[in-house]
Structures are given as C-alpha cells and as structure tokens.
Amino acid sequence: MSEQRILVTYLTQAKDLNKKAQAIAVGMTVGSWTDLPLAKQAELAPYLGEAVSATPLATLENGETRGLITVSYPTRNFTADIPSLLTGIFGKLSMDGKIKLIDIVLPDSFLQAFPGPKFGIDGLRERLGAHNRPLLMSIFKSCLGLPFDDLKTQFRAQALGGVDLVKDDEIFFADDRAPFIERIKAFKQIAQETAAETGKPVLYAANLTGPVHELNEKAKRAVDAGADCLLFNVLAFGFDALHRLAADPDVHVPIMAHPALAGAYYPSPDYGIATPLLLGTLMRVAGADLVLFPSPYGNVALDKTEALQLAKHLTDPLNGVRRSFPVPSAGIHPGLVPQLYQDFGLDQIVNAGGGIHGHPGGATAGAKAFVAAIDAVIAGRTLEEAATESQELAIALEKWGGAR
Ligand SMILES: CSCCC(=O)C(=O)COP(=O)(O)O
C-alpha cells in the first residue's frame, strides 16, 4: 500500500502559484532536487513533497496572483507530534514572505498517534447528565490577589445560579492565597453542598500552570485531590504539552483549552495560522475536550465565518477522534443566547464572566438569567416571553439588551 500523505493548504501570493507550490514542496522537504544526480534523486524520492494544486483567488496590482496552494508531505518526514508537524510544514516558511497556513488534512495512519479528547462532547454531557441543551459555564472575575474566602463565596454564588462549570481566569498563576490543590478540594466541597440545594452538579476547571516538565505530575495531584476539569493555556505551553496531558491515562479529567496568545497567530490575512486550524483541528487532535475561542459578537470578536468553521473543525467527523466542545466566548450576556444557539446549535458551551458577575443582582442572579435564556431557546420561546417568568432574565435584558 502506498504511504499516506499529509495535505497542507496555504494562502499566498506569487507570480506563478504552481511554481511556488513546487518550490515549497521541495524546499520544505529534501531541499534541492533537479540538480541532484539521478541515484540521489531515487534515494530521496520517498521524502519529497509534492505540489497538489494551485487555486487563484485574485490578481494583485503588482501582477502577482493571490491564491490557495496545496502541498502533500510524506508522513515518514515527521515524528508523531505537533511540533515536528508544524516545523516541517511551516517552520521557516512562516518567515518567508506573505504566506498563511490554512489547513492540514492528516491521514489515518498519522492521526492514530494522537489521543484526541478523552471525554469530548459526549463524555462531558455524560458526567453532567445534561444531554439536550447547550451547557453553561461561568468564569471567576477576578481571581488574582483575592483572599481564599472571597473565591469560595464567588464559587458558591456561581454554582447556586445553576451553571454547569466554573473556570478559573487564565491569568491565575500566583495562587499563594488560594493554592491549586486546596482550591480544588474547597470548591469540590462547595459543589457538593450546592448540588444538594440545586440538584445540579457543577464542575470546577482549575488553571494548570507551572514548569512544563512538572505539568503531568501536577495534573495527577489535581486528579487525586478530586479535580473535575483542567484549564490549560495551550499556545503558551505548546500543543505537545496538551498532547502529553491528554495521552496520560492518570490525567482522566476533561481538559479545557484557553486561546490565550492566539491573537499572535491568526488575525493577519497574509501571515500566521488560520483560526479553524489553530483553535479547531490542532486543539482537537492534541486532546482538548473543550476549546474557548472569541465569539463573533463580543468585545474580542472573531470573524463569523471563521468562528463557524472553527466550531465545525471541532465537531465534524474526524476518523473516530472524539468531538471537542466549542466554547464561543468574550462579551457574552443573556441577550446573545438566541444568536449563539442559532449560530452554534445545541453542542456548545455558553460561557460568560462579565455577563454573569455584572448582573445587578450578583453572580447567582446572573447565572439564573442565562439558565432562563437557554431554557427559552430550547423551548422555542423568545427571551421576552421567558423574561415574564424570570426576573433575573428581565433585569439582564434591561441591562444588556437582546441579541444584536
Ligand atoms: C477571547 S476568548 C476567552 C474569553 C475569556 O477568557 C474571558 O475571560 C471572557 O470574559 P467575559 O467577561 O468577556 O465573558
């Protein structure tokens, strides 16, 4: 059977897109080709990249063509990890003029080396016993420097409002006032108390930080202490750190990927890595169970087409790799729930920090407003109708308005 190849698509510009694709295929693999003696060519042929296609999109004022090119790479060129993949297909190329990495299609033989999410959408729904609605998550605002008791109060308030998950802020590292393991134990205890009151479980996602070689050990200690979920700043640590956590059988809790630093990669139309690949395919393949990304509506907005494509990359069939939960975030308030539902559907997590804590009635009321909004869209009702039965939602709509 012939070796399966990795297909890589780039957006670039050149006088001749076909020639550029050929130059990349050779330059990113064996380095030079036509000048080599025939015997050497035969020896190196199994390692040679191939130009697959060139699709022009526009002719530029300087006479160059802007377009998509696809190059295929033999899987034998890589070790089965994302650092080798990214370096091999885009390492020095990322610094060589206008070129953006758009998509990677990994063959089965290569994908098998990656864990993918341990739990994914179905596993997380199972843990929460919540199958027929978007989930709801709230974010501590703020964490840093607060006394432990304040954090406990914040956790209790969010949980009593009926959220499914509470996550740390991603900038919560200096936790000497509320140490990592102690937080996990304390919030677990509070979660048990609030579940007895509300009838709803709530999971706490603790921010996993520290030296990269200590992460797995720290994650295991968290699991032993009763951790429900881990928040992880994937791009700061590197995709391989996520891969190693997801592949570790002792770290049997869902991992939530935060997009911190992603703005250094995706916003340029000409450079970097496209968001559906960066925060979609790569996060999922490396093992993120939940992936936060900027929603198209908030204060840190992502282009809507890209956000929808990203969510598809997290949830479309991918050779048996579990689906990751899309978590469109930033600037989310209850009035946006119908829009979120229309755009991202059932399998998403509605996630809010300011939209919960900024409620005039406090975090419990803020969470209740979201619960009422989610129940309304699932029942096919308008928020205005639901607000006649939920004072918390009525107050939220008065403060933030409805969907834009
Ligand atoms: C840019 S996506 C990550 C969103 C995030 O981490 C966050 O804290 C959002 O907070 P908000 O108050 O805008 O809900």
The ligand as a Tripos MOL2 file, in Angstrom:
@<TRIPOS>MOLECULE
LIG
   14    13     1     0     0
SMALL
NO_CHARGES

@<TRIPOS>ATOM
      1 C1        -11.2550   35.6730   23.9770 C.3       1 LIG1
      2 S1        -11.9780   34.1180   24.3240 S.3       1 LIG1
      3 C2        -11.6530   33.8760   26.0590 C.3       1 LIG1
      4 C3        -12.6380   34.5660   26.9030 C.3       1 LIG1
      5 C4        -12.1810   34.7230   28.3220 C.2       1 LIG1
      6 O1        -11.2060   34.1530   28.7590 O.2       1 LIG1
      7 C5        -12.9050   35.5900   29.1990 C.2       1 LIG1
      8 O2        -12.4430   35.8070   30.3080 O.2       1 LIG1
      9 C6        -14.1700   36.2080   28.7630 C.3       1 LIG1
     10 O3        -14.6690   37.0470   29.7670 O.3       1 LIG1
     11 P1        -16.0080   37.8710   29.5510 P.3       1 LIG1
     12 O4        -16.1260   38.7270   30.7720 O.co2     1 LIG1
     13 O5        -15.8630   38.6780   28.3050 O.co2     1 LIG1
     14 O6        -17.1460   36.8990   29.4490 O.co2     1 LIG1
@<TRIPOS>BOND
     1     1     2 1
     2     2     3 1
     3     3     4 1
     4     4     5 1
     5     5     6 2
     6     5     7 1
     7     7     8 2
     8     7     9 1
     9     9    10 1
    10    10    11 1
    11    11    12 2
    12    11    13 1
    13    11    14 1
@<TRIPOS>SUBSTRUCTURE
     1 LIG1         1 GROUP 0 **** ****
